[in-house]
Amino acid sequence: MVTISGSAQVFPYVSHLRVYEPLEAFSDAQQLAILAQRTRERSETDAIEHEQSLRRILRTISDPFPHHEPDLMRITHFPTSNGSTTPYYCPNQLAVRTALAAESLDQSLRGPLIDVLVPEVAREAHQARLDPETFADSVAKLHTRSATWGVPFAWFALIHEDDLTEVVEDEDRVTTVRITARIGDCIDRGKRSIAHLAVAAPEMDLFDEITELVEWLGIFRRDAVVEVDYGPVAERVFPDDSPSDVRLGIESLAEADMLGAAAAYRRLASRWIPIRQLARAS
């Protein structure tokens, strides 16, 4: 486990699942953007993203979309077999992700509220700013998934507690925890969980969620790495046994050990349900 320090930033409870690939996996334009940002620290990238989001929220006219902001690139360094580290890169793809988020919001909300939050004129203007030549490719290969009010249990099926872990602290406060693993290991773990659940509990939402994650990971290079970034919710749960609890719960189901599965779920529920209830708190 590596503990590093980062600047204090107050984010909403948003967690991220990211895929990082080597430089040669990207287009020439993306490689130029990566090379221009390759010396920037992760804490600085997070601070820039936070500042930009605040600027969008505080606009006098409701418009949450980015306006011609250069895409941020995150960099992680993962150990190699010879003891050195290799850089891997994850494009933020904010313009595409905000377009997809607005579309999802439009499907879940009805009436005047959607026009207050995301006015149609702002959506149309954002759509006009998107590059049609790269939009489809970006949608097909999104490197980042986000979740609010907690880390989805399906994400924990991809990682183990002994994977590379960074604890980011600021003045003795945990600001996030990042767990990184090779994509091949994540896919194998996901497939193992799918096989167990297919026999023991195919009706569970977790079965469909892990299946969808494994299909998503399958579009990336086999030399990529996967990162679960807890975000600020880490302060409430870390140290966290959720990866082992999810694994033990699935294995218990496969062995028809209902007591073991129930115990694992109780541990997960006691840890995460109070956090998810905050989404409905006034």
C-alpha positions as CSV (number, residue, x, y, z in Angstrom):
1,M,0.0,0.0,0.0
2,V,1.3,3.5,-0.9
3,T,0.1,6.6,1.0
4,I,0.5,9.9,-0.8
5,S,-0.6,13.4,-0.1
6,G,-2.9,15.5,-2.2
7,S,-4.4,18.9,-2.1
8,A,-7.7,19.2,-0.2
9,Q,-10.7,19.3,-2.6
10,V,-14.3,18.9,-1.6
11,F,-16.1,16.8,-4.3
12,P,-19.6,15.3,-4.3
13,Y,-19.7,11.6,-3.4
14,V,-18.7,10.4,-6.9
15,S,-16.6,7.3,-7.5
16,H,-15.0,6.3,-10.8
17,L,-14.0,3.2,-12.6
18,R,-11.2,4.0,-15.1
19,V,-9.3,2.1,-17.7
20,Y,-5.8,3.3,-18.5
21,E,-3.9,2.3,-21.7
22,P,-0.4,2.7,-22.9
23,L,0.5,5.7,-25.1
24,E,0.4,3.7,-28.4
25,A,-3.2,2.8,-27.8
26,F,-4.4,6.3,-28.6
27,S,-4.8,8.3,-31.8
28,D,-2.1,10.9,-32.9
29,A,-4.3,13.8,-31.6
30,Q,-4.8,12.1,-28.2
31,Q,-1.1,11.3,-28.0
32,L,-0.3,15.0,-28.5
33,A,-2.7,15.9,-25.7
34,I,-1.1,13.2,-23.4
35,L,2.4,14.4,-24.1
36,A,1.4,18.0,-23.3
37,Q,0.0,16.9,-19.9
38,R,2.4,14.0,-19.0
39,T,4.2,16.0,-16.3
40,R,1.0,17.1,-14.5
41,E,0.4,15.5,-11.1
42,R,-2.9,13.7,-10.5
43,S,-3.8,16.1,-7.7
44,E,-3.4,19.1,-10.1
45,T,-5.6,17.4,-12.7
46,D,-8.3,16.7,-10.1
47,A,-8.1,20.3,-9.0
48,I,-8.5,21.6,-12.6
49,E,-11.5,19.3,-13.1
50,H,-13.1,20.6,-9.9
51,E,-12.5,24.2,-10.8
52,Q,-14.0,23.7,-14.2
53,S,-17.1,22.0,-12.8
54,L,-17.7,24.8,-10.3
55,R,-17.3,27.4,-13.1
56,R,-20.0,25.5,-15.1
57,I,-22.3,25.3,-12.1
58,L,-22.0,29.0,-11.3
59,R,-22.8,30.3,-14.8
60,T,-25.6,32.9,-14.8
61,I,-27.4,30.9,-17.5
62,S,-28.1,27.2,-16.7
63,D,-25.6,25.3,-18.9
64,P,-23.7,22.4,-17.3
65,F,-21.8,21.4,-20.5
66,P,-18.1,22.1,-21.1
67,H,-17.4,24.8,-23.7
68,H,-14.3,23.9,-25.8
69,E,-12.3,22.9,-22.8
70,P,-9.3,20.7,-23.7
71,D,-9.7,17.1,-22.6
72,L,-7.8,16.3,-19.4
73,M,-5.6,13.2,-19.3
74,R,-5.0,11.3,-16.2
75,I,-1.8,9.3,-15.7
76,T,-1.0,6.4,-13.5
77,H,2.2,4.4,-13.1
78,F,1.9,0.7,-12.7
79,P,4.7,-1.7,-11.6
80,T,6.3,-4.0,-14.2
81,S,7.9,-7.4,-13.5
82,N,11.4,-5.9,-13.3
83,G,10.5,-3.5,-10.5
84,S,10.2,-0.3,-12.6
85,T,6.9,1.4,-13.4
86,T,5.2,2.1,-16.7
87,P,2.9,5.1,-17.4
88,Y,-0.7,4.5,-18.5
89,Y,-3.2,7.1,-19.6
90,C,-7.0,7.7,-19.3
91,P,-8.7,10.4,-21.3
92,N,-11.4,12.3,-19.4
93,Q,-13.8,12.4,-22.4
94,L,-15.8,14.9,-20.5
95,A,-17.7,16.3,-23.6
96,V,-18.9,12.8,-24.6
97,R,-19.7,11.7,-21.0
98,T,-21.8,14.9,-20.3
99,A,-23.7,14.3,-23.5
100,L,-24.5,10.8,-22.5
101,A,-25.4,11.9,-18.9
102,A,-27.8,14.4,-20.2
103,E,-29.5,11.8,-22.4
104,S,-29.8,9.5,-19.4
105,L,-31.2,12.3,-17.3
106,D,-33.7,13.1,-20.1
107,Q,-34.9,9.5,-20.0
108,S,-35.3,9.3,-16.2
109,L,-36.8,12.8,-15.6
110,R,-40.1,14.1,-17.0
111,G,-41.8,17.5,-17.1
112,P,-40.2,20.9,-16.6
113,L,-37.5,19.8,-14.2
114,I,-35.2,18.5,-17.0
115,D,-35.5,21.8,-18.8
116,V,-34.4,23.6,-15.6
117,L,-31.4,21.4,-15.0
118,V,-30.4,20.9,-18.6
119,P,-32.1,23.4,-20.9
120,E,-32.8,22.2,-24.4
121,V,-30.9,25.1,-26.0
122,A,-27.8,24.1,-23.9
123,R,-28.1,20.5,-25.1
124,E,-28.4,21.5,-28.7
125,A,-25.4,23.9,-28.4
126,H,-23.4,21.1,-26.8
127,Q,-24.3,18.6,-29.5
128,A,-23.2,21.2,-32.1
129,R,-19.8,21.5,-30.4
130,L,-19.1,17.7,-30.5
131,D,-16.9,16.4,-33.3
132,P,-19.0,13.9,-35.3
133,E,-15.9,12.2,-36.6
134,T,-14.7,11.2,-33.1
135,F,-18.0,11.1,-31.1
136,A,-19.0,7.6,-32.2
137,D,-15.6,6.1,-31.4
138,S,-15.5,7.8,-28.0
139,V,-19.0,6.5,-27.1
140,A,-17.9,3.0,-28.2
141,K,-14.8,3.2,-26.0
142,L,-15.5,5.2,-22.9
143,H,-12.6,4.9,-20.5
144,T,-14.4,6.2,-17.4
145,R,-17.6,5.1,-15.6
146,S,-19.0,7.1,-12.6
147,A,-21.2,6.3,-9.7
148,T,-22.7,8.5,-7.1
149,W,-23.3,7.8,-3.4
150,G,-21.0,4.8,-3.1
151,V,-19.0,2.3,-5.1
152,P,-21.1,-0.3,-7.0
153,F,-20.7,-3.8,-5.6
154,A,-20.0,-5.1,-9.2
155,W,-16.8,-3.0,-9.3
156,F,-15.5,-4.8,-6.2
157,A,-15.8,-8.1,-8.1
158,L,-12.9,-6.9,-10.4
159,I,-10.4,-6.1,-7.7
160,H,-8.7,-7.8,-4.7
161,E,-7.7,-6.3,-1.4
162,D,-4.0,-7.0,-2.2
163,D,-4.0,-5.1,-5.5
164,L,-1.9,-1.9,-5.8
165,T,-3.6,0.6,-3.4
166,E,-3.0,4.4,-3.1
167,V,-4.4,6.2,-0.1
168,V,-4.5,9.9,-0.9
169,E,-4.5,12.1,2.3
170,D,-4.6,15.7,3.1
171,E,-3.8,16.8,6.6
172,D,-4.6,13.3,8.0
173,R,-7.9,13.2,6.1
174,V,-8.4,10.5,3.4
175,T,-9.5,12.3,0.2
176,T,-9.7,9.2,-1.9
177,V,-8.4,5.6,-2.3
178,R,-7.4,4.2,-5.6
179,I,-7.0,0.5,-6.3
180,T,-5.4,-0.6,-9.6
181,A,-5.0,-4.0,-11.2
182,R,-4.2,-5.4,-14.6
183,I,-7.1,-5.6,-16.9
184,G,-6.6,-9.3,-17.6
185,D,-6.8,-10.1,-13.9
186,C,-10.0,-8.0,-13.6
187,I,-11.6,-9.8,-16.5
188,D,-10.7,-13.2,-15.1
189,R,-12.1,-12.3,-11.7
190,G,-15.3,-11.0,-13.3
191,K,-15.7,-14.1,-15.4
192,R,-15.2,-16.3,-12.3
193,S,-17.9,-14.3,-10.5
194,I,-20.2,-14.6,-13.5
195,A,-19.7,-18.4,-13.6
196,H,-20.6,-18.7,-9.9
197,L,-23.6,-16.5,-10.1
198,A,-24.9,-18.1,-13.3
199,V,-25.3,-21.3,-11.4
200,A,-26.3,-20.0,-7.9
201,A,-28.2,-16.7,-8.5
202,P,-28.7,-15.8,-12.2
203,E,-31.6,-13.6,-11.2
204,M,-29.4,-11.2,-9.2
205,D,-28.8,-7.7,-10.6
206,L,-25.1,-8.3,-9.7
207,F,-24.9,-11.1,-12.3
208,D,-26.0,-8.7,-15.1
209,E,-23.9,-5.8,-13.8
210,I,-20.7,-7.9,-13.7
211,T,-21.4,-9.4,-17.1
212,E,-21.8,-5.9,-18.6
213,L,-18.6,-4.8,-17.0
214,V,-16.6,-7.7,-18.4
215,E,-18.0,-7.0,-21.8
216,W,-16.9,-3.4,-21.5
217,L,-13.4,-4.3,-20.4
218,G,-13.2,-6.6,-23.4
219,I,-12.9,-3.6,-25.8
220,F,-9.6,-2.5,-24.3
221,R,-6.1,-3.7,-24.9
222,R,-4.9,-6.6,-22.8
223,D,-2.0,-4.6,-21.5
224,A,-4.3,-1.9,-19.9
225,V,-4.9,-1.4,-16.2
226,V,-8.1,-0.8,-14.3
227,E,-8.5,1.7,-11.4
228,V,-11.3,1.9,-8.9
229,D,-11.2,5.5,-7.5
230,Y,-13.4,5.7,-4.4
231,G,-13.5,9.5,-4.4
232,P,-14.3,11.4,-1.1
233,V,-16.5,8.5,0.1
234,A,-13.3,6.8,1.0
235,E,-13.1,8.9,4.2
236,R,-16.3,7.1,5.4
237,V,-15.4,3.5,4.6
238,F,-11.6,3.1,4.5
239,P,-10.1,0.7,5.5
240,D,-12.6,-1.2,3.4
241,D,-13.2,-5.0,3.2
242,S,-15.7,-4.7,0.4
243,P,-13.6,-6.5,-2.3
244,S,-13.2,-9.6,0.0
245,D,-16.9,-9.4,1.2
246,V,-18.2,-9.4,-2.4
247,R,-15.9,-12.3,-3.4
248,L,-16.8,-14.3,-0.3
249,G,-20.5,-13.6,-0.8
250,I,-20.4,-14.9,-4.4
251,E,-18.3,-17.9,-3.4
252,S,-20.7,-18.7,-0.6
253,L,-23.6,-18.6,-3.0
254,A,-21.8,-20.9,-5.4
255,E,-21.2,-23.4,-2.5
256,A,-24.9,-23.1,-1.3
257,D,-23.6,-21.5,1.9
258,M,-26.5,-19.2,2.6
259,L,-25.3,-18.3,6.0
260,G,-21.9,-17.2,4.6
261,A,-23.6,-15.2,1.8
262,A,-26.0,-13.5,4.2
263,A,-23.1,-12.6,6.5
264,A,-21.1,-11.1,3.7
265,Y,-24.2,-9.1,2.5
266,R,-24.8,-7.8,6.0
267,R,-21.3,-6.5,6.2
268,L,-21.6,-4.7,2.9
269,A,-25.0,-3.3,3.8
270,S,-23.9,-2.0,7.1
271,R,-21.1,-0.2,5.3
272,W,-22.8,1.2,2.2
273,I,-26.5,1.5,2.8
274,P,-26.1,4.5,5.2
275,I,-24.0,6.3,2.6
276,R,-26.6,5.6,-0.2
277,Q,-29.3,6.9,2.1
278,L,-27.6,10.3,2.0
279,A,-28.8,10.6,-1.6
280,R,-32.4,11.0,-0.2
281,A,-31.5,13.0,2.8
282,S,-32.8,16.6,3.0
